[in-house]
Amino acid sequence: MPTTTVQSRTVLERFPAGGPRGSWPADEYATAQRAQGTNAWVVVDLATDQFLVVTDATTQ
């Protein structure tokens, strides 16, 4: 039987999915976080229609 590992993620910021055309605020925020040393990426939360910037790191 396969083993499943659940990894905790922290949401750093939320952005509405209906932003202006050509605007990528979630991607820009994730890029800024990576520049500061935080491994951040963007995921889509379909239930709330938002882009979430998440990390595996625990934030204070």
Helices and strands as residue ranges (DSSP letters): E 10-16, H 25-35, E 40-45, E 50-55
